[in-house]
Amino acid sequence: MGGKTTNVRVLYFAVARELASKSVETFTLSEGSSVGDLAKEVQKTHPALKTLRNSAKFSVNLAVVDDSTILKNGDEVGVLPPVAGG
């Protein structure tokens, strides 16, 4: 039995883009998956991004969200590493 899936587009910014070696990709998750679930999949695909896990923020459709946010098919998720200012 095939469960329903959710496709999300992930955009990598700044150092996250460098660590992932790409700026955008699509992930297919089980329906009802959260941002936290997506973060785990991103880390499996790009182990170098584990270094950002505790400091990076995520956005869904341009709004910053927490790990418990449930993703919907077609959402656009940004991986936002911390920004150094000065």
C-alpha positions as CSV (number, residue, x, y, z in Angstrom):
1,M,0.0,0.0,0.0
2,G,1.5,3.3,-1.0
3,G,0.9,6.1,1.5
4,K,0.4,9.6,0.4
5,T,3.4,11.8,0.0
6,T,4.3,15.4,0.2
7,N,6.8,17.1,-2.2
8,V,8.6,20.1,-0.9
9,R,11.1,22.4,-2.5
10,V,14.1,23.1,-0.3
11,L,16.2,26.3,-0.9
12,Y,19.6,26.6,0.6
13,F,21.1,30.0,1.5
14,A,24.6,31.3,2.3
15,V,26.8,28.7,4.0
16,A,24.0,26.0,3.7
17,R,24.2,26.4,0.0
18,E,28.0,25.8,0.1
19,L,27.7,22.8,2.4
20,A,24.9,21.2,0.2
21,S,26.7,22.1,-3.0
22,K,23.4,23.2,-4.5
23,S,20.9,26.0,-4.0
24,V,17.6,24.0,-4.5
25,E,16.3,20.5,-4.5
26,T,13.0,18.6,-4.0
27,F,12.3,16.1,-1.2
28,T,9.5,13.7,-1.1
29,L,8.2,12.9,2.4
30,S,5.3,11.0,3.9
31,E,2.1,13.0,4.2
32,G,2.0,14.7,7.6
33,S,5.8,15.2,7.9
34,S,7.1,18.1,9.9
35,V,9.9,20.5,9.3
36,G,11.9,18.5,11.9
37,D,11.3,15.3,9.8
38,L,12.5,17.2,6.7
39,A,15.6,18.4,8.6
40,K,16.6,14.8,9.3
41,E,16.2,13.9,5.6
42,V,18.3,16.9,4.6
43,Q,21.0,15.9,7.0
44,K,21.0,12.3,5.6
45,T,21.4,13.6,2.1
46,H,24.0,16.3,3.0
47,P,25.8,15.2,6.2
48,A,27.9,18.4,6.2
49,L,24.7,20.3,7.1
50,K,24.7,18.6,10.5
51,T,27.0,21.4,11.7
52,L,24.2,23.9,11.2
53,R,21.4,21.9,12.7
54,N,21.3,23.7,16.1
55,S,21.8,27.2,14.7
56,A,19.9,27.2,11.4
57,K,16.3,28.3,11.1
58,F,13.7,27.1,8.6
59,S,11.1,29.0,6.7
60,V,8.0,27.7,5.0
61,N,6.6,29.9,2.2
62,L,8.7,32.8,3.5
63,A,7.6,32.6,7.2
64,V,10.1,31.4,9.8
65,V,8.7,28.3,11.5
66,D,9.7,25.7,14.2
67,D,10.4,22.0,13.8
68,S,6.8,21.0,14.6
69,T,5.3,22.8,11.6
70,I,3.5,20.3,9.3
71,L,4.5,20.5,5.7
72,K,2.0,20.5,2.8
73,N,2.5,19.4,-0.8
74,G,4.2,22.2,-2.8
75,D,5.6,24.1,0.2
76,E,8.9,25.9,-0.3
77,V,11.3,25.5,2.6
78,G,14.3,27.7,3.2
79,V,17.3,26.6,5.2
80,L,18.5,29.8,6.9
81,P,21.9,29.6,8.5
82,P,22.9,32.2,11.2
83,V,24.0,35.5,9.8
84,A,27.1,37.2,11.1
85,G,26.8,40.9,11.2
86,G,29.2,43.7,11.9
